[in-house]
């Protein structure tokens, strides 16, 4: 029962510490455009740079190497207290 309530609450959060939190990269880019900042764009680039060493990102329409598996991933956006 508690976990169910927590899951519902998680999906209702749109702001944290007075900052709007995007649910996708596309929404983050739109927030940056509307506010005239690059905060979410910078955060996305930094995260992809940090985790990029674990992945081999292929160009569009490239053939997947033998014994490799295609995986989809997503980013979870959040705001830390005191991170400005």
LUMZAKOL-898287 format. One record per residue: x, y, z of N, C-alpha, C in turn. Coordinates in steps of 0.02 Angstrom, whole numbers, plus 50000, padded with zeros to 5 digits. Layout:
! residues N
<<X; Y; Z>; <X; Y; Z>; <X; Y; Z>>
...
This chain:
! residues 84
<<50041; 49941; 50000>; <50000; 50000; 50000>; <50044; 50063; 50000>>
<<50096; 50063; 50040>; <50140; 50122; 50044>; <50177; 50132; 49978>>
<<50201; 50078; 49949>; <50238; 50084; 49886>; <50192; 50110; 49831>>
<<50130; 50087; 49830>; <50082; 50111; 49780>; <50071; 50186; 49787>>
<<50065; 50210; 49848>; <50056; 50282; 49860>; <50118; 50320; 49839>>
<<50177; 50293; 49852>; <50239; 50327; 49834>; <50245; 50331; 49758>>
<<50227; 50279; 49722>; <50231; 50280; 49649>; <50184; 50333; 49620>>
<<50124; 50339; 49648>; <50078; 50390; 49624>; <50106; 50459; 49637>>
<<50136; 50469; 49696>; <50165; 50534; 49712>; <50223; 50551; 49666>>
<<50264; 50501; 49649>; <50322; 50512; 49606>; <50301; 50541; 49539>>
<<50247; 50516; 49510>; <50226; 50539; 49445>; <50191; 50607; 49446>>
<<50173; 50631; 49506>; <50141; 50696; 49511>; <50191; 50752; 49517>>
<<50254; 50737; 49530>; <50304; 50789; 49541>; <50323; 50821; 49475>>
<<50312; 50885; 49469>; <50332; 50923; 49409>; <50383; 50976; 49427>>
<<50389; 50991; 49491>; <50436; 51042; 49514>; <50470; 51017; 49577>>
<<50531; 51040; 49585>; <50569; 51026; 49646>; <50614; 51085; 49659>>
<<50614; 51110; 49719>; <50655; 51168; 49738>; <50638; 51228; 49693>>
<<50575; 51233; 49670>; <50555; 51289; 49628>; <50577; 51283; 49555>>
<<50604; 51225; 49536>; <50628; 51214; 49468>; <50584; 51163; 49434>>
<<50561; 51178; 49374>; <50520; 51131; 49335>; <50565; 51073; 49313>>
<<50540; 51011; 49322>; <50579; 50952; 49305>; <50550; 50920; 49243>>
<<50590; 50911; 49190>; <50565; 50880; 49129>; <50559; 50804; 49137>>
<<50517; 50774; 49096>; <50509; 50701; 49097>; <50547; 50668; 49040>>
<<50572; 50709; 48993>; <50610; 50681; 48936>; <50661; 50733; 48914>>
<<50706; 50712; 48871>; <50757; 50757; 48844>; <50722; 50811; 48803>>
<<50673; 50791; 48763>; <50637; 50839; 48722>; <50603; 50893; 48765>>
<<50573; 50872; 48821>; <50541; 50919; 48866>; <50594; 50964; 48899>>
<<50652; 50937; 48914>; <50706; 50976; 48943>; <50730; 51030; 48895>>
<<50736; 51013; 48831>; <50756; 51062; 48780>; <50703; 51117; 48774>>
<<50640; 51098; 48777>; <50586; 51147; 48773>; <50587; 51194; 48834>>
<<50601; 51167; 48893>; <50606; 51209; 48953>; <50664; 51258; 48946>>
<<50721; 51235; 48920>; <50778; 51279; 48909>; <50760; 51335; 48861>>
<<50724; 51318; 48808>; <50705; 51369; 48759>; <50657; 51420; 48789>>
<<50610; 51396; 48830>; <50561; 51442; 48859>; <50591; 51487; 48913>>
<<50642; 51463; 48948>; <50673; 51503; 49002>; <50735; 51541; 48978>>
<<50759; 51526; 48919>; <50819; 51560; 48894>; <50883; 51537; 48928>>
<<50883; 51476; 48954>; <50943; 51448; 48986>; <50966; 51386; 48950>>
<<51021; 51357; 48972>; <51045; 51294; 48944>; <51058; 51243; 48999>>
<<51023; 51250; 49055>; <51036; 51207; 49113>; <51022; 51133; 49099>>
<<50964; 51118; 49070>; <50948; 51048; 49057>; <50989; 51020; 48999>>
<<51005; 51061; 48950>; <51048; 51040; 48895>; <51117; 51023; 48920>>
<<51144; 51066; 48962>; <51211; 51055; 48991>; <51211; 50992; 49034>>
<<51159; 50982; 49074>; <51155; 50923; 49117>; <51151; 50859; 49075>>
<<51113; 50861; 49021>; <51107; 50802; 48978>; <51173; 50786; 48944>>
<<51207; 50837; 48918>; <51273; 50826; 48886>; <51323; 50799; 48936>>
<<51324; 50826; 48996>; <51371; 50803; 49047>; <51358; 50730; 49065>>
<<51295; 50712; 49074>; <51278; 50643; 49091>; <51297; 50595; 49034>>
<<51282; 50614; 48973>; <51298; 50570; 48916>; <51373; 50563; 48907>>
<<51411; 50616; 48922>; <51483; 50612; 48919>; <51510; 50564; 48971>>
<<51482; 50567; 49031>; <51505; 50524; 49086>; <51488; 50451; 49075>>
<<51430; 50436; 49049>; <51411; 50366; 49039>; <51428; 50340; 48970>>
<<51447; 50385; 48925>; <51462; 50365; 48856>; <51518; 50316; 48849>>
<<51564; 50314; 48897>; <51620; 50267; 48893>; <51596; 50195; 48899>>
<<51537; 50184; 48927>; <51511; 50116; 48936>; <51474; 50091; 48875>>
<<51461; 50135; 48826>; <51422; 50117; 48768>; <51460; 50131; 48704>>
<<51444; 50092; 48653>; <51469; 50105; 48586>; <51410; 50131; 48546>>
<<51408; 50196; 48535>; <51352; 50227; 48500>; <51367; 50225; 48426>>
<<51323; 50191; 48390>; <51332; 50182; 48318>; <51296; 50237; 48279>>
<<51321; 50253; 48220>; <51285; 50302; 48178>; <51218; 50273; 48155>>
<<51174; 50317; 48132>; <51108; 50295; 48107>; <51118; 50244; 48051>>
<<51076; 50194; 48052>; <51074; 50141; 48001>; <51137; 50098; 47997>>
<<51180; 50103; 48047>; <51240; 50061; 48047>; <51221; 49990; 48069>>
<<51257; 49941; 48044>; <51243; 49871; 48064>; <51271; 49858; 48133>>
<<51233; 49822; 48172>; <51255; 49805; 48239>; <51308; 49750; 48236>>
<<51363; 49758; 48273>; <51414; 49706; 48274>; <51387; 49640; 48300>>
<<51418; 49586; 48280>; <51398; 49519; 48302>; <51404; 49514; 48378>>
<<51357; 49481; 48408>; <51353; 49469; 48481>; <51342; 49533; 48522>>
<<51318; 49585; 48490>; <51299; 49645; 48527>; <51223; 49648; 48532>>
<<51200; 49682; 48582>; <51128; 49689; 48593>; <51109; 49762; 48593>>
<<51055; 49778; 48558>; <51029; 49846; 48558>; <50988; 49857; 48622>>
<<51003; 49910; 48658>; <50964; 49926; 48717>; <50939; 49998; 48711>>
<<50881; 50010; 48738>; <50855; 50078; 48742>; <50866; 50102; 48812>>
<<50879; 50166; 48819>; <50889; 50194; 48885>; <50850; 50259; 48890>>
<<50844; 50283; 48951>; <50811; 50347; 48962>; <50846; 50382; 49019>>
<<50837; 50446; 49022>; <50867; 50486; 49076>; <50813; 50504; 49127>>
<<50833; 50504; 49190>; <50788; 50525; 49243>; <50814; 50592; 49268>>
<<50775; 50644; 49260>; <50795; 50711; 49280>; <50776; 50724; 49353>>
<<50819; 50760; 49388>; <50808; 50777; 49457>; <50846; 50841; 49473>>
<<50830; 50870; 49529>; <50864; 50930; 49553>; <50891; 50915; 49623>>
<<50954; 50931; 49635>; <50984; 50922; 49701>; <50978; 50988; 49739>>
<<50967; 50982; 49803>; <50965; 51042; 49845>; <51034; 51076; 49845>>
<<51035; 51140; 49835>; <51098; 51177; 49838>; <51143; 51167; 49778>>
<<51115; 51146; 49721>; <51157; 51134; 49662>; <51146; 51188; 49609>>
<<51167; 51248; 49623>; <51161; 51301; 49574>; <51227; 51327; 49555>>
